[in-house]
Amino acid sequence: MRQQPYHHGDLRRALLTAATEAIAESGAAALSLRDLARRVGVSHAAPTHHFGDKTSLLTAIATEGLDLLATQLEAAGDDILAAGQAYVRFAATHRAHFEVMFQPSLLHFDAPELITARQRAGRALRASLDDTRVPAGDRDNARLAAWSIVHGFATLWLSGALPHDAGDDPAAVAGPVIRLLFEPTPDRRA
């Protein structure tokens, strides 16, 4: 009996979805275009036809991830706490995207679409630092500190390195950690 050929209305989307599932299961290093084709049920040449190579596929995933992150940060507005929690929530719900977004060695880091997505996410993060709790003269350091805190927290959460009794909601658990950075306590006020 002959197998019916696979037809899909949006093969590019199906390949991206299958790739993020594979990365979530085994990591970006284990991703192969041949396995991806098998998962989607297409010829082994189909992923190459759409993306060219694995690096281009990972670049598309990173671009998509940065756009998703920017959307969540934009929704948080200029509230640094809400933006930090949105960042952590994004990492927890888009693990595969998060894994590849900050790995320049896996990407065509100079791809125009990736640069545009990085700039959008950067603008959204900077907008959250318009929060009145952030001193105007120190916004560059505050931006780096905020990104370091939320990125580090998200990475620790995803790796399972945080205490098991921390809770089930990463954004809620991150809230008090982010507050420590931007809300002075009585003993830290000048």
Kinemage of the C-alpha trace (Angstrom):
@kinemage 1
@onewidth
@group {chain A} dominant
@subgroup {mainchain}
@vectorlist {calphas} color= white
{ca met a 1} P 0.000 0.000 0.000
{ca arg a 2} L 1.384 3.379 -1.033
{ca gln a 3} L 1.629 6.127 1.575
{ca gln a 4} L -0.278 9.295 0.738
{ca pro a 5} L 1.955 12.354 0.308
{ca tyr a 6} L 1.814 14.858 3.135
{ca his a 7} L 0.069 18.108 2.314
{ca his a 8} L 0.021 21.040 4.652
{ca gly a 9} L -1.351 24.517 4.228
{ca asp a 10} L 1.587 26.107 6.002
{ca leu a 11} L 4.576 23.796 5.997
{ca arg a 12} L 6.921 26.519 7.255
{ca arg a 13} L 4.759 26.961 10.375
{ca ala a 14} L 4.513 23.184 10.855
{ca leu a 15} L 8.314 22.908 10.687
{ca leu a 16} L 8.790 25.743 13.202
{ca thr a 17} L 6.285 24.164 15.585
{ca ala a 18} L 7.894 20.742 15.298
{ca ala a 19} L 11.338 22.285 15.792
{ca thr a 20} L 10.312 24.072 18.999
{ca glu a 21} L 8.824 20.810 20.298
{ca ala a 22} L 12.042 18.939 19.462
{ca ile a 23} L 14.187 21.610 21.135
{ca ala a 24} L 12.010 21.520 24.252
{ca glu a 25} L 12.486 17.752 24.391
{ca ser a 26} L 16.185 17.407 23.585
{ca gly a 27} L 17.796 20.825 23.212
{ca ala a 28} L 18.912 22.819 20.197
{ca ala a 29} L 22.125 20.858 19.732
{ca ala a 30} L 20.205 17.633 19.128
{ca leu a 31} L 17.892 19.146 16.504
{ca ser a 32} L 18.336 17.705 13.024
{ca leu a 33} L 16.559 18.706 9.843
{ca arg a 34} L 16.129 15.045 8.895
{ca asp a 35} L 14.375 14.278 12.201
{ca leu a 36} L 12.295 17.413 11.803
{ca ala a 37} L 11.141 16.238 8.355
{ca arg a 38} L 10.219 12.863 9.822
{ca arg a 39} L 8.218 14.505 12.612
{ca val a 40} L 6.218 16.567 10.155
{ca gly a 41} L 5.890 13.737 7.623
{ca val a 42} L 7.637 15.361 4.685
{ca ser a 43} L 10.677 14.531 2.578
{ca his a 44} L 14.050 15.094 4.203
{ca ala a 45} L 14.650 17.941 1.732
{ca ala a 46} L 11.569 19.946 2.785
{ca pro a 47} L 13.155 21.728 5.794
{ca thr a 48} L 16.148 22.675 3.643
{ca his a 49} L 13.791 24.042 0.989
{ca his a 50} L 12.130 26.340 3.555
{ca phe a 51} L 15.106 27.319 5.712
{ca gly a 52} L 18.303 26.398 3.895
{ca asp a 53} L 20.106 25.034 6.932
{ca lys a 54} L 19.758 24.387 10.652
{ca thr a 55} L 21.235 27.781 11.527
{ca ser a 56} L 18.582 29.548 9.457
{ca leu a 57} L 15.850 27.483 11.112
{ca leu a 58} L 17.176 28.382 14.567
{ca thr a 59} L 17.403 32.027 13.489
{ca ala a 60} L 13.713 31.917 12.524
{ca ile a 61} L 12.867 30.431 15.934
{ca ala a 62} L 14.915 33.104 17.731
{ca thr a 63} L 13.269 35.845 15.659
{ca glu a 64} L 9.825 34.501 16.469
{ca gly a 65} L 10.767 34.242 20.147
{ca leu a 66} L 12.040 37.808 20.338
{ca asp a 67} L 8.844 39.054 18.739
{ca leu a 68} L 6.747 37.055 21.212
{ca leu a 69} L 8.837 38.404 24.087
{ca ala a 70} L 8.510 41.973 22.800
{ca thr a 71} L 4.731 41.590 22.639
{ca gln a 72} L 4.618 40.433 26.258
{ca leu a 73} L 6.966 43.199 27.421
{ca glu a 74} L 4.951 45.819 25.529
{ca ala a 75} L 1.790 44.597 27.239
{ca ala a 76} L 3.507 45.154 30.606
{ca gly a 77} L 3.994 48.827 29.749
{ca asp a 78} L 6.333 50.926 31.858
{ca asp a 79} L 6.015 48.855 35.025
{ca ile a 80} L 9.382 47.219 35.686
{ca leu a 81} L 7.892 44.563 37.952
{ca ala a 82} L 5.241 43.575 35.388
{ca ala a 83} L 7.867 43.532 32.624
{ca gly a 84} L 10.208 41.341 34.670
{ca gln a 85} L 7.428 38.918 35.448
{ca ala a 86} L 6.413 38.888 31.757
{ca tyr a 87} L 10.002 38.009 30.840
{ca val a 88} L 10.089 35.089 33.283
{ca arg a 89} L 6.624 33.927 32.190
{ca phe a 90} L 7.770 34.036 28.549
{ca ala a 91} L 10.824 31.892 29.315
{ca ala a 92} L 8.715 29.332 31.158
{ca thr a 93} L 6.086 29.076 28.426
{ca his a 94} L 8.395 29.355 25.400
{ca arg a 95} L 11.322 27.282 26.577
{ca ala a 96} L 12.632 26.370 23.111
{ca his a 97} L 12.557 29.948 21.886
{ca phe a 98} L 14.274 31.128 25.059
{ca glu a 99} L 16.984 28.490 24.645
{ca val a 100} L 18.040 29.685 21.198
{ca met a 101} L 17.359 33.441 21.387
{ca phe a 102} L 20.517 34.233 23.307
{ca gln a 103} L 22.904 31.792 21.619
{ca pro a 104} L 24.717 33.816 18.923
{ca ser a 105} L 26.811 30.784 17.944
{ca leu a 106} L 23.624 28.962 16.842
{ca leu a 107} L 22.229 31.819 14.760
{ca his a 108} L 22.821 34.013 11.750
{ca phe a 109} L 23.217 36.840 14.257
{ca asp a 110} L 23.410 39.447 11.483
{ca ala a 111} L 20.143 38.367 9.798
{ca pro a 112} L 18.018 41.503 9.228
{ca glu a 113} L 14.839 39.941 10.636
{ca leu a 114} L 16.692 38.868 13.795
{ca ile a 115} L 18.214 42.331 14.222
{ca thr a 116} L 14.762 43.908 13.875
{ca ala a 117} L 13.267 41.528 16.448
{ca arg a 118} L 16.175 42.135 18.879
{ca gln a 119} L 15.699 45.884 18.521
{ca arg a 120} L 11.956 45.603 19.172
{ca ala a 121} L 12.492 43.495 22.296
{ca gly a 122} L 15.203 45.913 23.446
{ca arg a 123} L 12.873 48.902 23.017
{ca ala a 124} L 10.172 47.108 24.998
{ca leu a 125} L 12.623 46.356 27.810
{ca arg a 126} L 13.877 49.943 27.823
{ca ala a 127} L 10.293 51.225 27.963
{ca ser a 128} L 9.744 49.301 31.171
{ca leu a 129} L 12.612 51.271 32.658
{ca asp a 130} L 10.611 54.473 32.305
{ca asp a 131} L 9.139 53.271 35.584
{ca thr a 132} L 9.511 56.031 38.177
{ca arg a 133} L 11.275 53.609 40.527
{ca val a 134} L 14.317 53.633 38.223
{ca pro a 135} L 16.625 56.645 38.656
{ca ala a 136} L 16.760 58.550 35.339
{ca gly a 137} L 20.535 59.008 35.410
{ca asp a 138} L 21.207 55.324 35.934
{ca arg a 139} L 18.878 53.686 33.391
{ca asp a 140} L 21.628 51.918 31.421
{ca asn a 141} L 22.906 50.142 34.524
{ca ala a 142} L 19.346 49.538 35.689
{ca arg a 143} L 18.471 47.961 32.331
{ca leu a 144} L 21.469 45.630 32.556
{ca ala a 145} L 20.677 44.791 36.179
{ca ala a 146} L 17.000 44.129 35.414
{ca trp a 147} L 17.809 41.940 32.410
{ca ser a 148} L 20.461 40.062 34.402
{ca ile a 149} L 18.059 39.409 37.264
{ca val a 150} L 15.120 38.208 35.176
{ca his a 151} L 17.239 36.266 32.688
{ca gly a 152} L 19.186 34.609 35.477
{ca phe a 153} L 16.021 33.816 37.376
{ca ala a 154} L 14.386 32.353 34.257
{ca thr a 155} L 17.469 30.239 33.529
{ca leu a 156} L 17.561 28.931 37.098
{ca trp a 157} L 13.834 28.165 36.947
{ca leu a 158} L 14.139 26.258 33.665
{ca ser a 159} L 17.111 24.242 34.866
{ca gly a 160} L 15.297 23.239 38.059
{ca ala a 161} L 17.993 24.825 40.219
{ca leu a 162} L 15.624 26.832 42.438
{ca pro a 163} L 14.393 25.359 45.718
{ca his a 164} L 11.538 22.892 45.204
{ca asp a 165} L 9.323 24.735 47.689
{ca ala a 166} L 9.578 28.025 45.762
{ca gly a 167} L 6.139 27.585 44.177
{ca asp a 168} L 4.605 26.632 40.853
{ca asp a 169} L 4.251 30.024 39.162
{ca pro a 170} L 7.640 31.338 38.029
{ca ala a 171} L 6.378 34.896 37.490
{ca ala a 172} L 4.897 35.049 40.992
{ca val a 173} L 8.068 33.628 42.529
{ca ala a 174} L 10.172 36.143 40.568
{ca gly a 175} L 8.116 39.125 41.779
{ca pro a 176} L 9.758 39.567 45.194
{ca val a 177} L 13.216 39.059 43.653
{ca ile a 178} L 12.590 41.815 41.098
{ca arg a 179} L 11.134 44.097 43.790
{ca leu a 180} L 14.365 43.810 45.792
{ca leu a 181} L 16.196 45.459 42.919
{ca phe a 182} L 13.836 48.391 42.357
{ca glu a 183} L 11.865 49.004 45.530
{ca pro a 184} L 13.995 50.299 48.373
{ca thr a 185} L 13.331 48.812 51.751
{ca pro a 186} L 13.454 51.034 54.871
{ca asp a 187} L 16.955 49.836 55.763
{ca arg a 188} L 18.318 50.618 52.239
{ca arg a 189} L 16.968 54.173 51.932
{ca ala a 190} L 19.514 56.939 52.128
